[in-house]
Amino acid sequence: MRPAILVVDDEKIVRLFLEKTLGKKYDLIVKENGSEVLEWLQQGKKPDLIISDLHMPYLDGYDLLKSIKANQDLSSIPVLMLSGMDSSEEKEKCLNLGADDYLTKPLNIVELIQRVENLIPS
């Protein structure tokens, strides 16, 4: 069984890029915002990795990350945060909230794949 990655980003082009880049090796579940992710997770589903954008409507990446890391059943899921902003403050905030890694858009394919492979438990 292939590892599952839950991808959440409100930009369709980013979702398509991640599906094309990671879909050959992983099963991808794709959502458009943090609210959809929480609904999916509350059904008892548990991916091997969550890749989340920071800036989304309804429930942003910060609040999604807080919710995941505050839930004992979900807190062990690695979370890779994505953002179009390359600021130290934003990275630090994500890492302090429990993010396992942080990447800046536009994404470098080689770096993305390496970081995903580092985060998915073998």
Beta strands, then each sheet from edge to edge (+ up, - down):
strand 1: 4-8
strand 2: 27-31
strand 3: 49-53
strand 4: 79-83
strand 5: 101-104
sheet 1: 2+ 1+ 3+ 4+ 5+
end
